[in-house]
Amino acid sequence: MVGANLANLGLRLQSGNTGLSFSVNPKLGYFIQDNIAIGGEVLLGLDHQSVNSISTNQIDYKLGAFGRYYISDPRAILLKHSRFFLEASAGFQGNNVKTEGRKSVTTNGLGLGVGPGVAYFITPNVGLEALLKYDLTLGFGSSVTSHNFTIGLGFQIYLPTRKARAVYEEASGEVKQKMKKHKREESSEDED
């Protein structure tokens, strides 16, 4: 699976208060067995705010690993093409904030994260995702801990395996049968 969560994309235009924020979290993973994926991730977030001519800049980063468990219980499937998942991550992470005229606030060190998510498949291999995640950074700097809650919106491309190809072929066969049936019904209506 290859994809990214895009979160905190924003532009604020207000008299005396402007801001621009953006973060991206690309991921590359591999299914080690059905419903379990592991992989690597990178996060880069930039945030600039200017309130009454006082600027604040924040940089967030992470380099680490993640694991996902896709819940396959039929009772947990709300929509036909969706799957809930749980994600955990660990790696090197940092949050660094600098405000004009003030001392910087930094936390750099071990980053741990956990949260639930949902993937909605728009095709058999492409899923739109939402992820609610809690991240804790423990380490060094002017602050030894940093707590962050994020809502990530993004996509993943699930590269086909033998099993995925079989599911796709089965689904496309069903579609072809429905199309043939519909054409037969139309032609029989035309004859009447």
Buried (B, 14 or more C-beta within 10 A) or exposed (E): BEBBBBBBEEEEEEEEEBBBBBBBBBBBBEBEEEEBBEBBBBBBBBBBBBBEEEBBBBBBBBBBEBBBEBBEEEEEEEEEEBBBBBBBBBBBBBBBBBBEEEEEBBBBBEBBBEBEBBBBBEEBBBBBBBBEBEBBBBBEBEBEEBEBEBEBEBBBEBEEEEEBEEEBEEEEEEEEEEEEEEEEEEEEEEEE
